[in-house]
C-alpha cells in the first residue's frame, strides 16, 4: 500500500509541476506579446519622428541627415516619374482644378466642368530652307532635298532635360534618345 501511496504522491507532484509549467509558458507568451506590441509602438514613433523631421527640415537638413534626406527626395522623384509614366500609358490627364482623372483628349472635366489640360504637342523639326516637316532620322529634306543638320543631343526632345553621355534613354523621363 505504501508503494501506491508513493506512486499517487509522485503523480500528483508531476501533475502540479505540469500545471505550473503551463502557467509559466502562458505568462511568457503574454510578456512576449506585450514586448512585440511595444516594439511596434517604438517603430511607429520612429517613423513619426522621421516624418515630422522631414516636414520641418526637408529643405535644410542637418549634415548628419543630408544623405538620408537626399535619398528620400530621389525616391519620391522616382515614384512621381513612374506615376507619370503610368498615366501616359493609360492615356490619363489630371484636372488642374479638382484633381480628377480624365481620359486624354477629353475637353472638359466630368466632375467640375473645367477645361481639361491639353498636353503639349511634340515639336516636329522643320527644314531650314523650305519649312517642311522632317522625318526622324532623315539626312535630307524630302520636299526640297536640303541636307539636314544632325540634331543636337544635349537636350531630351520629350522633356527638355539635359542628356548625359551616350545613353540611349533620357534619365529624367525615360524617353528614347
C-alpha positions as CSV (number, residue, x, y, z in Angstrom):
1,X,0.0,0.0,0.0
2,X,2.9,2.3,0.7
3,X,4.0,1.8,-2.9
4,X,0.7,3.0,-4.2
5,X,0.7,6.0,-1.8
6,X,4.2,7.0,-3.0
7,X,3.1,6.5,-6.6
8,X,0.0,8.7,-6.0
9,X,2.2,11.4,-4.5
10,X,4.6,11.3,-7.4
11,X,1.8,11.5,-9.9
12,X,0.2,14.4,-8.0
13,X,3.5,16.3,-7.9
14,X,4.1,15.6,-11.6
15,X,0.6,17.0,-12.4
16,X,1.3,20.1,-10.3
17,X,4.6,20.6,-12.0
18,X,3.0,20.3,-15.4
19,X,0.3,22.8,-14.4
20,X,3.0,25.2,-13.2
21,X,5.0,24.9,-16.4
22,X,1.8,25.5,-18.4
23,X,1.2,28.7,-16.3
24,X,4.8,29.8,-16.9
25,X,4.6,29.2,-20.6
26,X,1.4,31.2,-20.7
27,X,2.9,34.1,-18.8
28,X,6.0,34.1,-21.0
29,X,3.8,34.2,-24.1
30,X,1.8,37.1,-22.6
31,X,5.1,39.0,-21.9
32,X,6.5,38.2,-25.4
33,X,3.2,39.6,-26.9
34,X,3.5,42.7,-24.8
35,X,7.1,43.2,-25.9
36,X,6.1,42.8,-29.6
37,X,3.3,45.4,-29.1
38,X,5.8,47.9,-27.5
39,X,8.3,47.3,-30.3
40,X,5.6,48.1,-32.9
41,X,4.8,51.3,-31.0
42,X,8.5,52.2,-31.0
43,X,8.8,51.6,-34.7
44,X,5.7,53.8,-35.2
45,X,7.2,56.6,-33.1
46,X,10.5,56.4,-35.0
47,X,8.5,56.7,-38.2
48,X,6.5,59.6,-36.9
49,X,9.7,61.4,-35.7
50,X,11.2,60.9,-39.2
51,X,8.1,62.2,-40.9
52,X,8.0,65.2,-38.6
53,X,11.7,65.9,-39.1
54,X,11.2,65.8,-42.9
55,X,8.2,68.1,-42.8
56,X,10.2,70.6,-40.8
57,X,13.7,70.4,-42.3
58,X,13.4,68.7,-45.7
59,X,14.9,71.8,-47.4
60,X,17.7,72.3,-44.8
61,X,18.5,69.1,-43.0
62,X,21.4,68.8,-40.5
63,X,24.6,67.5,-42.0
64,X,24.1,64.1,-40.4
65,X,20.7,63.7,-42.2
66,X,21.6,65.2,-45.6
67,X,22.4,61.9,-47.3
68,X,19.2,60.3,-46.0
69,X,17.0,63.3,-47.0
70,X,18.6,63.3,-50.4
71,X,17.9,59.6,-50.8
72,X,14.3,60.2,-49.7
73,X,13.9,63.0,-52.3
74,X,15.4,60.8,-55.0
75,X,12.9,58.0,-54.2
76,X,10.0,60.4,-54.1
77,X,11.0,61.8,-57.6
78,X,11.4,58.2,-58.9
79,X,7.9,57.4,-57.7
80,X,6.4,60.5,-59.2
81,X,8.2,59.7,-62.6
82,X,6.7,56.2,-62.5
83,X,3.2,57.5,-61.7
84,X,3.5,59.9,-64.6
85,X,4.6,57.1,-67.0
86,X,1.6,55.0,-65.8
87,X,-0.7,57.9,-66.6
88,X,0.9,58.3,-70.0
89,X,0.4,54.6,-70.7
90,X,-3.2,54.7,-69.6
91,X,-3.9,57.9,-71.5
92,X,-4.9,59.8,-68.4
93,X,-4.6,63.5,-67.6
94,X,-5.3,65.2,-64.3
95,X,-7.8,68.0,-63.9
96,X,-5.9,71.1,-62.7
97,X,-8.9,72.3,-60.6
98,X,-10.3,69.2,-58.8
99,X,-7.6,66.5,-59.4
100,X,-10.0,64.1,-61.2
101,X,-8.5,61.6,-63.7
102,X,-9.6,62.3,-67.2
103,X,-9.1,60.4,-70.4
104,X,-6.6,62.2,-72.7
105,X,-8.4,64.2,-75.3
106,X,-11.4,65.0,-73.1
107,X,-12.4,68.6,-73.5
108,X,-13.8,69.2,-70.0
109,X,-13.6,67.6,-66.6
110,X,-16.7,65.5,-65.9
111,X,-16.6,66.4,-62.2
112,X,-16.1,70.2,-62.1
113,X,-16.5,71.3,-65.7
114,X,-13.1,72.9,-66.0
115,X,-11.4,72.8,-69.4
116,X,-9.1,69.8,-69.5
117,X,-5.4,70.4,-69.8
118,X,-4.1,70.0,-73.3
119,X,-0.8,68.0,-73.5
120,X,1.9,69.9,-75.4
121,X,2.4,68.6,-78.9
122,X,5.8,67.3,-79.6
123,X,8.0,69.7,-81.5
124,X,8.4,68.4,-85.1
125,X,11.7,69.5,-86.7
126,X,11.3,71.5,-89.9
127,X,13.5,72.1,-92.9
128,X,15.6,75.2,-92.5
129,X,15.1,76.1,-96.2
130,X,11.5,75.3,-97.1
131,X,9.9,74.7,-93.6
132,X,8.5,71.3,-94.5
133,X,8.3,68.8,-91.6
134,X,11.3,66.4,-91.4
135,X,11.0,62.7,-90.7
136,X,13.1,61.5,-87.8
137,X,16.5,60.2,-88.8
138,X,16.4,61.6,-92.4
139,X,19.6,63.1,-93.8
140,X,17.8,65.2,-96.5
141,X,14.5,67.1,-96.7
142,X,12.0,65.1,-98.7
143,X,10.5,68.3,-100.1
144,X,13.5,70.3,-101.3
145,X,16.5,68.0,-100.9
146,X,18.4,70.3,-98.5
147,X,20.8,68.3,-96.2
148,X,19.5,68.1,-92.6
149,X,22.0,69.1,-89.9
150,X,22.4,66.4,-87.3
151,X,20.2,67.1,-84.3
152,X,21.9,68.3,-81.1
153,X,21.6,65.7,-78.5
154,X,22.2,67.9,-75.5
155,X,18.5,68.1,-74.5
156,X,15.8,65.4,-74.4
157,X,13.2,66.0,-77.2
158,X,10.4,64.8,-74.9
159,X,11.0,66.7,-71.6
160,X,13.9,69.1,-72.4
161,X,16.1,67.6,-69.6
162,X,19.9,67.7,-70.3
163,X,21.2,64.4,-71.8
164,X,24.4,63.0,-70.5
165,X,27.0,60.7,-72.2
166,X,26.0,58.3,-74.8
167,X,22.9,56.9,-73.0
168,X,20.1,55.6,-75.2
169,X,17.4,56.9,-72.9
170,X,16.7,60.1,-71.0
171,X,17.4,59.7,-67.3
172,X,14.6,62.1,-66.4
173,X,11.6,60.8,-68.3
174,X,12.9,57.6,-69.9
175,X,12.2,58.7,-73.5
176,X,14.3,57.2,-76.2
177,X,17.1,59.5,-77.2
